[in-house]
Amino acid sequence: MTDLTVRIAGKNFKNPVWAASGTFGCGEELERFVDLRNIGAIVTKTVTLGEREGNPPPRVIETASGLLNSVGLENKGAEWFVKNKYPFLKQCGTNVVVSFAAFTPGEWVKCAEILTDGDFPDAFEINLSCPNVSYGAARGLVAQDKRAVEKVLRAVKAVTRVPLIAKLTPNVTDIGEIAVRAESSGADAVAVANTFQGVAVDAETMKPYFKRVVAGLSGPAIKPLALKAVMDAYRQVKVPVVGIGGIMTGIDAAEFMLCGAAAVEVGTATLRDPCSCSRVLEELQEYLKTKGVKKARELTGRAAKQKGLPRAISKNRKRNVI
């Protein structure tokens, strides 16, 4: 039997295939299609301190090999989430990672305090990088500013013992540099990466398709870019990297792990096939068996250790992935 277990942010996970934030809800809607006990973790839809209506429609449009979305973090707020979703999540049979975001330093802290319930959840995914909202006076993304990343993570780390996974944006010059700052500020892992910013235009109306103009691109179209982002981060930090971006098959998952991911999140694929997480896991298991790999974690970083890579991503340091 192949050992699929991985250890990330000080927690043990039964396998490296997780359901990504934003496309899986909290698992309730999909438990009739997927045995939640077989998923490595459920990463919940992002929660904010207060209720948000999200962005005005339209919110989603298909693109060539991808999907643009401008949902805007619609949710009912942290207190509602704890009261109405935690009972289900605590008995769902797998690890739970709660994603949350905020807009001011005080909100980040308050949200963390509300969502922390003893040792639950298993980790927080700190969403520093949603492309469909603006943060702070600069009206940019937290994950585009090293100082903002440090300020948020240090503040959250001070009020919770739940491990922190910093979700970063690929919309930066050097994601590895941001990952290093996240690590030094208390992140127990980094999630690489959120969606790429893009624009859709309606040729009939001659106007942008989305009211906010810019939206987040996901799906197979971004996979090569996401693989590079994972490799860049892996080679510059010691903490585990969680890979995200266009994972549709078990081979995709293997490729992300080879580039440095300790685990992967399946997102857009779930919108096309609700059973994607289970299928990706089965295909990954078959790949490992075919290659004679006894432990899934042995894949992590193999391709990232090849000679000839640019110096900017050539650091090779021991990582906490086993």
Secondary structure, DSSP 8 states (H G I E B T S, - for coil): --B--EEETTEEES-SEEE-TTTSTTSTTTTTTS-GGGSSEEE---B-SS-B----S--EEEETTEEEE-----B--HHHHHHHHHHHHHTSSSEEEEEE--SSHHHHHHHHHHH-BTTBSSEEEEE---TTS-BTTTTB-GGG-HHHHHHHHHHHHTT--S-EEEE--S-SS-HHHHHHHHHHTT-SEEEE---EEEE-EETTTTEESSTTSEEEEESGGGHHHHHHHHHHHHTT-SS-EEEES---SHHHHHHHHHTTEEEEEE-HHHHH-TTHHHHHHHHHHHHHHHHT-SBGGGGTTTGGG-TT--GGG------S--
